[in-house]
Amino acid sequence: MLWILSALACGAAAPTTSEALAAADAHDGTVDKTVSECTSCGLGMKGDAAHTTQHEGYELQFCSDTCKRNFEDDPEAGVNKLKTATAN
């Protein structure tokens, strides 16, 4: 979040949702429209195909059903975590 505020203060645009998803997708070295690292808990854990959801054309994998539900309850907050994580 701090990066986004700093970037906005400097006139740089925060990454869009599409850019954040694409960066998170590429993070594992494979661009396949699958975000394989859990983006919900922030622990950097690998996601599990048993705990997936779809968002804007991407499959997001979570480390647990709780993390999956947290994202589904508030996708905007989950994407904002992605924006912060992929900006660093």
DRENTORKOL-579656 format. One record per residue: residue in one letter; z, x, y of N, C-alpha, C in turn. Coordinates in pm, whole numbers. Each point is the difference from the previous one (the first is absolute). Layout:
<rs>
('A'; (Z; X; Y); (Z; X; Y); (Z; X; Y))
...
</rs>
This chain:
<rs>
('M'; (0; 83; -119); (0; -83; 119); (0; 87; 125))
('L'; (76; 110; -4); (6; 87; 115); (-138; 56; 33))
('W'; (-79; 35; -105); (-133; 52; 25); (-84; -101; 74))
('I'; (7; -126; -40); (-80; -104; 64); (37; -12; 146))
('L'; (130; -1; 30); (44; -9; 139); (-47; 121; 80))
('S'; (12; 120; -59); (-45; 121; 68); (-151; -3; 23))
('A'; (-73; -44; -101); (-145; -6; 11); (-42; -98; 109))
('L'; (66; -114; 5); (-34; -99; 102); (35; 51; 139))
('A'; (111; 71; 11); (40; 56; 129); (-100; 104; 48))
('C'; (-61; 72; -94); (-100; 102; 34); (-140; -57; 13))
('G'; (-13; -129; -22); (-130; -63; 12); (-78; -7; -130))
('A'; (53; 56; -107); (-70; -6; -128); (25; -136; -65))
('A'; (-101; -50; -65); (14; -130; -66); (69; 17; -135))
('A'; (89; -91; -31); (64; -1; -132); (-107; -34; -104))
('P'; (16; 50; -122); (-99; -33; -102); (-6; -150; -25))
('T'; (-118; -48; -26); (-16; -142; -34); (49; -22; -142))
('T'; (14; -125; -38); (39; -32; -136); (-100; 60; -99))
('S'; (-128; -15; 28); (-103; 55; -89); (10; 151; -10))
('E'; (24; 68; 110); (14; 146; -1); (123; 43; -79))
('A'; (110; -73; 17); (123; 33; -71); (-18; -19; -151))
('L'; (-63; -110; -39); (-25; -24; -142); (-93; 105; -58))
('A'; (-103; 38; 74); (-95; 100; -48); (69; 136; -16))
('A'; (86; 36; 95); (72; 128; -9); (97; -1; -116))
('A'; (69; -111; -21); (94; -11; -112); (-76; 4; -133))
('D'; (-119; -60; -3); (-84; 2; -120); (-42; 143; -32))
('A'; (-39; 76; 99); (-49; 136; -20); (113; 99; -29))
('H'; (122; -38; 28); (115; 91; -15); (12; 59; -140))
('D'; (-38; -75; -102); (12; 50; -137); (-123; 81; -44))
('G'; (-94; 21; 91); (-117; 80; -31); (-117; -79; -54))
('T'; (18; -129; -20); (-107; -85; -51); (-17; -120; 92))
('V'; (-121; -19; 50); (-28; -116; 84); (-54; -109; -91))
('D'; (89; -94; -35); (-36; -103; -96); (54; -138; 37))
('K'; (39; -16; 127); (55; -127; 49); (131; -36; -70))
('T'; (71; 103; -52); (131; -20; -61); (100; 93; 67))
('V'; (105; -59; 56); (109; 78; 58); (104; 13; -110))
('S'; (10; 120; -57); (80; 18; -121); (143; 46; 26))
('E'; (35; 26; 124); (137; 37; 34); (70; -120; 61))
('C'; (122; -27; -43); (74; -115; 51); (20; 15; 151))
('T'; (-46; -98; 73); (10; 4; 146); (118; -80; 53))
('S'; (74; -62; -88); (105; -90; 44); (134; 69; 22))
('C'; (47; 75; -98); (135; 57; 9); (5; 132; 76))
('G'; (-114; 65; 16); (-2; 125; 75); (54; 120; -76))
('L'; (17; -12; -132); (54; 110; -79); (-110; 91; -55))
('G'; (-125; -35; 25); (-111; 81; -47); (-24; -9; -148))
('M'; (46; -108; -60); (-14; -16; -145); (-141; -50; -34))
('K'; (-46; 35; -118); (-127; -51; -49); (12; -148; -27))
('G'; (-105; -73; 34); (-3; -142; -32); (-34; -21; -146))
('D'; (12; -122; -42); (-24; -36; -140); (-99; -116; 1))
('A'; (-100; 8; -86); (-101; -106; -6); (61; -136; -35))
('A'; (119; 0; -55); (68; -127; -32); (53; -71; 125))
('H'; (7; 75; 111); (53; -56; 126); (-104; 19; 110))
('T'; (-104; -82; -2); (-107; 15; 98); (-21; -127; 80))
('T'; (-57; 19; 117); (-45; -111; 82); (-127; 43; 71))
('Q'; (-75; -95; 48); (-124; 28; 73); (24; -22; 149))
('H'; (-57; 88; 81); (10; -16; 145); (-125; 59; 64))
('E'; (-76; -83; 68); (-121; 41; 73); (-94; 86; -85))
('G'; (-20; -43; -125); (-95; 68; -87); (55; 119; -75))
('Y'; (128; 31; 16); (64; 110; -70); (101; -52; -99))
('E'; (15; 72; -110); (107; -28; -94); (115; 94; 35))
('L'; (116; -56; 27); (118; 80; 29); (94; -8; -120))
('Q'; (42; 117; -47); (90; 8; -114); (140; 36; 50))
('F'; (100; -65; -56); (138; 20; 42); (83; 50; -117))
('C'; (112; 64; 31); (84; 57; -106); (84; -107; -70))
('S'; (14; -115; 62); (80; -107; -61); (-48; -135; 50))
('D'; (43; -104; -69); (-33; -134; 43); (67; -32; 134))
('T'; (117; 57; 24); (70; -21; 128); (-83; 54; 116))
('C'; (-52; 121; -16); (-84; 59; 106); (-126; -84; 22))
('K'; (-59; -47; -108); (-119; -85; 10); (33; -126; 78))
('R'; (109; -66; -34); (39; -124; 70); (31; 27; 146))
('N'; (64; 113; 30); (29; 34; 140); (-129; 12; 81))
('F'; (-101; 63; -57); (-128; 12; 68); (-64; -138; 18))
('E'; (-1; -78; -107); (-64; -132; 7); (73; -92; 98))
('D'; (131; 16; 15); (76; -82; 95); (-33; 35; 144))
('D'; (-36; 127; 26); (-31; 43; 136); (-105; 111; -3))
('P'; (-126; -36; -27); (-105; 102; -10); (-16; 83; 128))
('E'; (21; -62; 114); (-14; 74; 126); (98; 117; 8))
('A'; (124; -23; -42); (99; 108; -1); (-40; 108; -99))
('G'; (-51; -41; -115); (-45; 97; -100); (-116; 85; 51))
('V'; (-94; -62; 68); (-113; 73; 55); (47; 92; 112))
('N'; (97; -44; 79); (54; 87; 105); (64; 125; -60))
('K'; (66; -14; -116); (54; 118; -70); (-115; 92; -40))
('L'; (-108; -59; -47); (-117; 80; -37); (-56; 73; 121))
('K'; (-8; -68; 112); (-55; 61; 121); (84; 120; 41))
('T'; (131; -12; -10); (90; 109; 36); (-14; 114; -99))
('A'; (-1; -31; -128); (-7; 102; -103); (-132; 77; 4))
('T'; (-110; -70; 21); (-132; 66; -3); (-29; 75; 128))
('A'; (77; -26; 105); (-23; 66; 127); (63; 138; 3))
('N'; (95; 24; -88); (72; 128; 3); (-68; 106; -82))
</rs>
